[in-house]
Amino acid sequence: MACGSGAALSINASSVRQGGLLLAQLTSKAPVTSVHAKWDTQDISFWQSGASGGTSTRGQVWRAFVPVDLEKPSGDYALKIEMQPQEGQPAPCQLTIHVTTGKFATESLKVAPQFVEPNPEQLARAKAEQQRLHEIYGTVTPEKLWRGKFRVPLTGVTSGANFGRRRVLNGQASSPHTGVDFPAPTGAPVHAAQAGRVVLAEPLYFAGNTVLIDHGLGVYTLYGHLSEISVKVGDAVAAGAILGKVGATGRVTGPHLHWGLVIDGARVNALQIVSLPLI
């Protein structure tokens, strides 16, 4: 879509399921100093793309993730941007994106009773941890800390399961599953999906031993149920760095890695970021 001032806005798909992840791109023949964007009611961050500061034969290239939370109601939503050219007035542009239902399956699982009916102390702990995570996800680091494509955090693995599934635990309906599960033997090394900074590295009630990485621009990856944690809060990690080992801590039915992706507060399928052509 033409945006004026020699700029154009595009997106890799006009329709997306709940829990999906899109990539928007803005190209401008004239220099642009900043891009402000809103996806529905949520602010999202554009970054200059390319090895040479976002300049290509087409001019400047800016990109942004457009995340769709797994419980976002279906319907049409606007992606609105306003770019500030180096010279001239701000130029607005808008696209419509259609969100469809995810059609997630339902599964019944048997887990330890305390993870379905926690006592008051356990429940208070779990709620406090959820509030902390909510506050972390609401913090947007203004710098892009990653470079290049994201990877699956287990070596030799290309697929996972269970994202978005509606769970029945010990016969009781539970919240939808917000991550991708990778069955793996206890002790298998878990790698950072991309470069970033460790903002949480500790046991959580439901997720067990957990590491959370801030990749900048509102992008966070979570690694749960670890048997061991090998990093600490504040560590800068490179893509592929070992964060810990696969385990069966927290609410589990067996050893596996729970890998979550939250972008601008939206819970999305982590596997989708792996296939995006990021620079």
MARNUBA-602893 format. One record per residue (C-alpha): residue number from 1; residue in one letter; x, y, z. Coordinates in Angstrom, 3 decimals, always signed. Each point is the difference from the previous one (the first is absolute). Example, Ala and Ser with C-alpha at 12.3 -4.5 7.8 and 13.67 -1.06 7.14 Angstrom:
BEGIN
+-----+------+----------+----------+----------+
: pos : code :        X :        Y :        Z :
+-----+------+----------+----------+----------+
:   1 :    a :  +12.300 :   -4.500 :   +7.800 :
:   2 :    s :   +1.370 :   +3.440 :   -0.660 :
+-----+------+----------+----------+----------+
# end
This chain:
BEGIN
+-----+------+----------+----------+----------+
: pos : code :        X :        Y :        Z :
+-----+------+----------+----------+----------+
:   1 :    m :   +0.000 :   +0.000 :   +0.000 :
:   2 :    a :   +1.346 :   +3.415 :   -0.992 :
:   3 :    c :   +0.440 :   +2.361 :   +2.946 :
:   4 :    g :   +1.069 :   +3.206 :   -1.717 :
:   5 :    s :   +3.450 :   +1.591 :   -0.065 :
:   6 :    g :   +1.248 :   -2.954 :   -2.039 :
:   7 :    a :   -0.703 :   -2.517 :   +2.768 :
:   8 :    a :   -1.917 :   -3.292 :   -0.016 :
:   9 :    l :   -1.296 :   -2.267 :   +2.768 :
:  10 :    s :   -0.379 :   -3.759 :   -0.440 :
:  11 :    i :   -0.580 :   -3.080 :   +2.143 :
:  12 :    n :   +0.786 :   -3.660 :   -0.665 :
:  13 :    a :   -3.680 :   -1.030 :   +0.326 :
:  14 :    s :   -3.325 :   +1.829 :   +0.220 :
:  15 :    s :   -1.619 :   -2.722 :   +2.115 :
:  16 :    v :   +1.384 :   -1.760 :   +3.080 :
:  17 :    r :   -1.217 :   -2.457 :   +2.628 :
:  18 :    q :   -0.096 :   +0.658 :   +3.724 :
:  19 :    g :   +3.506 :   -0.489 :   +1.387 :
:  20 :    g :   +1.580 :   +0.875 :   -3.341 :
:  21 :    l :   +2.843 :   +2.369 :   -0.804 :
:  22 :    l :   +0.280 :   +2.291 :   -3.014 :
:  23 :    l :   +2.840 :   +2.154 :   -1.299 :
:  24 :    a :   -0.737 :   +3.511 :   -1.259 :
:  25 :    q :   +2.390 :   +1.895 :   -2.267 :
:  26 :    l :   +0.219 :   +3.680 :   -0.849 :
:  27 :    t :   +2.179 :   +1.126 :   -2.896 :
:  28 :    s :   +0.795 :   +3.647 :   -0.640 :
:  29 :    k :   +1.999 :   +1.557 :   -2.798 :
:  30 :    a :   +0.586 :   +3.095 :   +2.127 :
:  31 :    p :   +1.752 :   -0.131 :   +3.401 :
:  32 :    v :   -2.310 :   -0.629 :   +2.973 :
:  33 :    t :   +1.004 :   +0.989 :   +3.531 :
:  34 :    s :   -2.635 :   -1.992 :   +1.919 :
:  35 :    v :   -3.051 :   -2.235 :   -0.374 :
:  36 :    h :   -2.835 :   -0.148 :   +2.543 :
:  37 :    a :   -2.466 :   -2.877 :   -0.311 :
:  38 :    k :   -3.094 :   -1.382 :   +1.677 :
:  39 :    w :   -1.450 :   -3.473 :   -0.553 :
:  40 :    d :   -3.633 :   +0.260 :   +1.109 :
:  41 :    t :   +0.488 :   +1.685 :   +3.394 :
:  42 :    q :   +3.589 :   -1.191 :   +0.618 :
:  43 :    d :   +3.130 :   +1.996 :   -0.833 :
:  44 :    i :   +2.526 :   -2.051 :   -1.976 :
:  45 :    s :   +3.623 :   +0.745 :   -0.846 :
:  46 :    f :   +1.519 :   +0.400 :   -3.460 :
:  47 :    w :   +3.746 :   -0.422 :   -0.491 :
:  48 :    q :   +2.230 :   +0.933 :   -2.904 :
:  49 :    s :   +0.818 :   -3.181 :   -1.871 :
:  50 :    g :   +3.163 :   -0.916 :   -1.913 :
:  51 :    a :   +3.717 :   -0.295 :   +0.617 :
:  52 :    s :   +0.643 :   +3.607 :   -0.974 :
:  53 :    g :   -2.360 :   +1.743 :   +2.377 :
:  54 :    g :   -3.182 :   -0.770 :   -1.875 :
:  55 :    t :   +1.002 :   +1.345 :   -3.407 :
:  56 :    s :   -0.494 :   -2.084 :   -3.143 :
:  57 :    t :   -0.292 :   +0.627 :   -3.722 :
:  58 :    r :   -3.639 :   +0.876 :   +0.708 :
:  59 :    g :   +0.942 :   +2.503 :   +2.676 :
:  60 :    q :   -0.616 :   -0.504 :   +3.695 :
:  61 :    v :   -1.647 :   -3.197 :   +1.261 :
:  62 :    w :   -1.801 :   -0.183 :   +3.360 :
:  63 :    r :   -1.576 :   -3.135 :   +1.492 :
:  64 :    a :   -2.240 :   -0.901 :   +2.924 :
:  65 :    f :   -1.559 :   -3.073 :   +1.537 :
:  66 :    v :   -3.802 :   -0.047 :   +0.034 :
:  67 :    p :   -0.913 :   -2.483 :   +2.767 :
:  68 :    v :   -3.464 :   -1.505 :   +0.402 :
:  69 :    d :   -0.768 :   -1.215 :   +3.509 :
:  70 :    l :   -1.362 :   -3.559 :   +0.159 :
:  71 :    e :   -3.236 :   +1.321 :   +1.532 :
:  72 :    k :   -0.465 :   +3.106 :   -2.170 :
:  73 :    p :   -3.591 :   -0.029 :   -1.306 :
:  74 :    s :   -0.392 :   -0.686 :   -3.709 :
:  75 :    g :   -0.764 :   +2.958 :   -2.255 :
:  76 :    d :   +1.594 :   +2.824 :   -1.978 :
:  77 :    y :   +2.625 :   +2.195 :   +1.665 :
:  78 :    a :   +1.980 :   +2.998 :   -1.183 :
:  79 :    l :   +3.767 :   +0.331 :   -0.195 :
:  80 :    k :   +0.642 :   +3.748 :   +0.029 :
:  81 :    i :   +3.380 :   +1.637 :   -0.462 :
:  82 :    e :   +1.301 :   +3.532 :   -0.109 :
:  83 :    m :   +3.485 :   +0.554 :   -1.374 :
:  84 :    q :   +2.026 :   +3.159 :   +0.430 :
:  85 :    p :   +1.980 :   +0.830 :   -3.158 :
:  86 :    q :   +3.291 :   +1.800 :   +0.433 :
:  87 :    e :   -1.620 :   +2.815 :   -1.930 :
:  88 :    g :   -3.712 :   +0.805 :   -0.060 :
:  89 :    q :   -3.066 :   -0.867 :   +2.045 :
:  90 :    p :   -0.824 :   -3.352 :   +1.671 :
:  91 :    a :   -1.598 :   -2.448 :   -2.438 :
:  92 :    p :   -2.732 :   -2.395 :   +1.250 :
:  93 :    c :   -0.805 :   -3.423 :   -1.466 :
:  94 :    q :   -2.380 :   -2.818 :   +0.922 :
:  95 :    l :   -0.650 :   -3.675 :   -0.803 :
:  96 :    t :   -2.782 :   -2.338 :   +1.129 :
:  97 :    i :   +0.853 :   -3.460 :   +1.330 :
:  98 :    h :   -2.588 :   -2.745 :   +0.438 :
:  99 :    v :   +0.337 :   -2.233 :   +3.080 :
: 100 :    t :   -1.591 :   -3.460 :   -0.147 :
: 101 :    t :   -0.683 :   -2.494 :   +2.805 :
: 102 :    g :   +2.898 :   -2.280 :   +0.894 :
: 103 :    k :   -2.091 :   -3.200 :   +0.250 :
: 104 :    f :   +2.195 :   -1.350 :   +2.775 :
: 105 :    a :   -0.480 :   -3.570 :   +1.186 :
: 106 :    t :   -0.908 :   -1.013 :   +3.552 :
: 107 :    e :   +2.081 :   -2.490 :   +1.985 :
: 108 :    s :   -0.497 :   -1.695 :   +3.374 :
: 109 :    l :   +3.032 :   -0.421 :   +2.259 :
: 110 :    k :   +0.734 :   -1.450 :   +3.420 :
: 111 :    v :   +2.332 :   +2.127 :   +2.157 :
: 112 :    a :   +0.914 :   +0.224 :   +3.689 :
: 113 :    p :   -3.054 :   +1.207 :   +2.024 :
: 114 :    q :   +1.754 :   +3.127 :   +1.346 :
: 115 :    f :   +0.245 :   +1.390 :   -3.544 :
: 116 :    v :   -3.782 :   -0.143 :   -0.450 :
: 117 :    e :   -1.131 :   +0.866 :   +3.517 :
: 118 :    p :   +2.881 :   +1.909 :   +1.618 :
: 119 :    n :   -0.257 :   +0.920 :   +3.667 :
: 120 :    p :   -0.319 :   +3.708 :   +0.909 :
: 121 :    e :   +3.762 :   +0.472 :   +0.330 :
: 122 :    q :   +0.713 :   -1.675 :   -3.335 :
: 123 :    l :   -2.781 :   +1.959 :   -1.686 :
: 124 :    a :   +1.355 :   +3.292 :   +1.353 :
: 125 :    r :   +3.462 :   -0.891 :   -1.299 :
: 126 :    a :   -1.333 :   -0.885 :   -3.464 :
: 127 :    k :   -2.010 :   +3.243 :   -0.224 :
: 128 :    a :   +3.014 :   +2.083 :   +1.060 :
: 129 :    e :   +2.147 :   -1.689 :   -2.651 :
: 130 :    q :   -2.616 :   +0.652 :   -2.667 :
: 131 :    q :   -0.083 :   +3.669 :   +0.970 :
: 132 :    r :   +3.801 :   +0.212 :   -0.268 :
: 133 :    l :   -0.069 :   -1.561 :   -3.452 :
: 134 :    h :   -2.755 :   +2.390 :   -1.069 :
: 135 :    e :   +2.109 :   +2.957 :   +1.114 :
: 136 :    i :   +3.083 :   -1.320 :   -1.815 :
: 137 :    y :   -1.939 :   -0.539 :   -3.220 :
: 138 :    g :   -1.338 :   +3.543 :   +0.281 :
: 139 :    t :   +3.545 :   +1.390 :   -0.094 :
: 140 :    v :   +1.260 :   +0.790 :   -3.498 :
: 141 :    t :   +3.761 :   +0.311 :   -0.339 :
: 142 :    p :   +0.458 :   +2.624 :   -2.766 :
: 143 :    e :   +3.041 :   -1.718 :   -1.533 :
: 144 :    k :   -0.119 :   -3.039 :   -2.294 :
: 145 :    l :   +2.302 :   -2.507 :   +1.708 :
: 146 :    w :   -0.165 :   -2.825 :   -2.550 :
: 147 :    r :   +1.529 :   -0.294 :   -3.456 :
: 148 :    g :   -1.087 :   -2.496 :   -2.627 :
: 149 :    k :   -2.490 :   -2.844 :   +0.158 :
: 150 :    f :   -1.320 :   -1.652 :   +3.145 :
: 151 :    r :   +0.667 :   -3.702 :   +0.594 :
: 152 :    v :   -1.727 :   -2.867 :   +1.785 :
: 153 :    p :   +1.622 :   -0.313 :   +3.454 :
: 154 :    l :   +0.787 :   -3.732 :   -0.300 :
: 155 :    t :   +2.649 :   -1.260 :   -2.424 :
: 156 :    g :   -1.311 :   -2.221 :   -2.787 :
: 157 :    v :   -3.661 :   +0.794 :   +0.747 :
: 158 :    t :   -2.232 :   +1.734 :   -2.545 :
: 159 :    s :   -3.527 :   -0.484 :   +1.311 :
: 160 :    g :   -1.960 :   +0.105 :   +3.239 :
: 161 :    a :   -3.596 :   -0.375 :   +1.154 :
: 162 :    n :   -2.818 :   +1.103 :   +2.299 :
: 163 :    f :   +0.014 :   +3.775 :   -0.591 :
: 164 :    g :   -3.436 :   +1.430 :   +0.736 :
: 165 :    r :   -1.522 :   -3.300 :   +1.087 :
: 166 :    r :   -2.855 :   +0.255 :   +2.470 :
: 167 :    r :   +0.924 :   -2.227 :   +2.937 :
: 168 :    v :   -2.092 :   -2.026 :   +2.425 :
: 169 :    l :   +2.185 :   -0.755 :   +3.025 :
: 170 :    n :   -1.185 :   -2.761 :   +2.336 :
: 171 :    g :   -3.485 :   +0.512 :   -1.419 :
: 172 :    q :   -0.027 :   +3.792 :   +0.449 :
: 173 :    a :   +0.138 :   +2.522 :   -2.856 :
: 174 :    s :   +3.199 :   +2.052 :   +0.041 :
: 175 :    s :   +1.530 :   +2.919 :   -1.864 :
: 176 :    p :   +1.214 :   -0.494 :   -3.601 :
: 177 :    h :   +3.563 :   -1.170 :   -0.509 :
: 178 :    t :   +2.083 :   +3.074 :   -0.849 :
: 179 :    g :   +3.209 :   -1.652 :   -1.212 :
: 180 :    v :   +1.371 :   -2.678 :   -2.293 :
: 181 :    d :   +0.991 :   -3.305 :   +1.624 :
: 182 :    f :   +3.059 :   -1.980 :   -1.086 :
: 183 :    p :   +0.272 :   -3.480 :   +1.563 :
: 184 :    a :   +3.680 :   -0.641 :   +0.739 :
: 185 :    p :   +2.128 :   -1.993 :   +2.437 :
: 186 :    t :   +0.892 :   +1.540 :   +3.337 :
: 187 :    g :   +3.356 :   +1.748 :   -0.252 :
: 188 :    a :   -0.191 :   +0.968 :   -3.683 :
: 189 :    p :   +1.522 :   +3.485 :   -0.448 :
: 190 :    v :   -2.401 :   +2.906 :   -0.564 :
: 191 :    h :   +1.268 :   +2.830 :   -2.210 :
: 192 :    a :   -0.999 :   +3.664 :   -0.293 :
: 193 :    a :   -2.177 :   +0.520 :   -3.069 :
: 194 :    q :   +1.789 :   +3.293 :   -0.673 :
: 195 :    a :   +2.181 :   +2.578 :   +1.717 :
: 196 :    g :   -1.419 :   +1.954 :   +2.906 :
: 197 :    r :   +0.153 :   +0.639 :   +3.725 :
: 198 :    v :   -1.128 :   -2.357 :   +2.762 :
: 199 :    v :   -2.753 :   +1.669 :   +2.046 :
: 200 :    l :   -1.168 :   -3.014 :   +2.022 :
: 201 :    a :   +1.798 :   -3.205 :   +1.028 :
: 202 :    e :   -1.679 :   -1.822 :   +2.888 :
: 203 :    p :   -2.550 :   -2.651 :   +0.979 :
: 204 :    l :   -3.633 :   +0.928 :   -0.654 :
: 205 :    y :   -2.944 :   -1.875 :   +1.454 :
: 206 :    f :   -1.589 :   -1.219 :   -3.243 :
: 207 :    a :   +2.895 :   +0.339 :   -2.484 :
: 208 :    g :   +2.673 :   -1.471 :   +2.274 :
: 209 :    n :   +3.571 :   +1.147 :   -0.548 :
: 210 :    t :   -0.421 :   +2.807 :   -2.513 :
: 211 :    v :   +2.142 :   +2.375 :   -2.058 :
: 212 :    l :   -1.465 :   +3.088 :   -1.679 :
: 213 :    i :   +1.955 :   +1.966 :   -2.614 :
: 214 :    d :   -0.695 :   +3.563 :   -1.111 :
: 215 :    h :   +0.956 :   +0.361 :   -3.678 :
: 216 :    g :   -0.975 :   +3.667 :   -0.170 :
: 217 :    l :   -2.918 :   +1.791 :   -1.675 :
: 218 :    g :   -2.547 :   -1.879 :   +2.125 :
: 219 :    v :   +1.178 :   -3.496 :   -1.041 :
: 220 :    y :   +0.416 :   -2.607 :   +2.773 :
: 221 :    t :   +0.695 :   -3.752 :   -0.092 :
: 222 :    l :   -0.657 :   -2.300 :   +2.973 :
: 223 :    y :   +1.597 :   -3.397 :   +0.720 :
: 224 :    g :   -1.805 :   -2.070 :   +2.629 :
: 225 :    h :   +0.182 :   -3.261 :   +2.005 :
: 226 :    l :   +3.830 :   -0.031 :   -0.026 :
: 227 :    s :   +1.928 :   -2.445 :   +2.188 :
: 228 :    e :   +2.853 :   +2.515 :   +0.308 :
: 229 :    i :   +0.454 :   +3.727 :   -0.675 :
: 230 :    s :   +3.397 :   +1.119 :   -1.340 :
: 231 :    v :   -0.502 :   +3.787 :   -0.157 :
: 232 :    k :   -0.935 :   +2.800 :   +2.371 :
: 233 :    v :   -2.027 :   +3.192 :   -0.226 :
: 234 :    g :   +1.922 :   +2.731 :   -1.809 :
: 235 :    d :   +2.059 :   -2.350 :   -2.181 :
: 236 :    a :   +0.340 :   +1.002 :   -3.652 :
: 237 :    v :   -0.362 :   -3.193 :   -2.037 :
: 238 :    a :   +0.868 :   -0.686 :   -3.621 :
: 239 :    a :   -2.198 :   -1.953 :   -2.379 :
: 240 :    g :   +0.480 :   -3.688 :   +0.785 :
: 241 :    a :   +1.425 :   +0.557 :   +3.492 :
: 242 :    i :   -0.802 :   -2.791 :   +2.467 :
: 243 :    l :   -2.652 :   +1.140 :   +2.480 :
: 244 :    g :   -0.480 :   -3.250 :   +1.887 :
: 245 :    k :   -1.143 :   -3.586 :   -0.470 :
: 246 :    v :   -3.317 :   -1.689 :   -0.781 :
: 247 :    g :   -1.839 :   -1.247 :   +3.059 :
: 248 :    a :   -3.373 :   -0.772 :   +1.566 :
: 249 :    t :   -0.386 :   +2.700 :   +2.645 :
: 250 :    g :   -3.295 :   +1.755 :   +0.701 :
: 251 :    r :   -3.334 :   -1.161 :   -1.452 :
: 252 :    v :   +0.992 :   -2.763 :   -2.440 :
: 253 :    t :   -0.843 :   -3.528 :   -1.061 :
: 254 :    g :   +3.590 :   -0.798 :   -0.993 :
: 255 :    p :   +3.315 :   +1.581 :   -1.065 :
: 256 :    h :   -0.317 :   +2.600 :   -2.745 :
: 257 :    l :   +0.788 :   +3.601 :   -0.883 :
: 258 :    h :   -2.787 :   +2.574 :   +0.069 :
: 259 :    w :   +0.954 :   +2.816 :   -2.382 :
: 260 :    g :   -2.089 :   +3.160 :   +0.085 :
: 261 :    l :   +0.025 :   +3.172 :   -2.084 :
: 262 :    v :   -1.622 :   +3.268 :   +1.075 :
: 263 :    i :   +0.175 :   +3.085 :   -2.244 :
: 264 :    d :   -1.490 :   +3.281 :   +1.164 :
: 265 :    g :   -1.958 :   -1.945 :   +2.599 :
: 266 :    a :   -1.518 :   -2.416 :   -2.543 :
: 267 :    r :   +0.488 :   -3.753 :   +0.464 :
: 268 :    v :   +0.910 :   -1.439 :   -3.395 :
: 269 :    n :   +1.229 :   -3.302 :   -1.434 :
: 270 :    a :   +3.785 :   +0.095 :   +0.456 :
: 271 :    l :   +0.612 :   -2.227 :   -3.025 :
: 272 :    q :   -1.315 :   +2.708 :   -2.316 :
: 273 :    i :   +2.872 :   +2.362 :   +0.798 :
: 274 :    v :   +2.521 :   -2.631 :   -1.160 :
: 275 :    s :   -1.201 :   +0.139 :   -3.605 :
: 276 :    l :   -0.040 :   +3.782 :   -0.353 :
: 277 :    p :   +2.768 :   +1.586 :   -2.140 :
: 278 :    l :   +1.516 :   +2.303 :   +2.639 :
: 279 :    i :   +3.072 :   +2.212 :   -0.404 :
+-----+------+----------+----------+----------+
# end
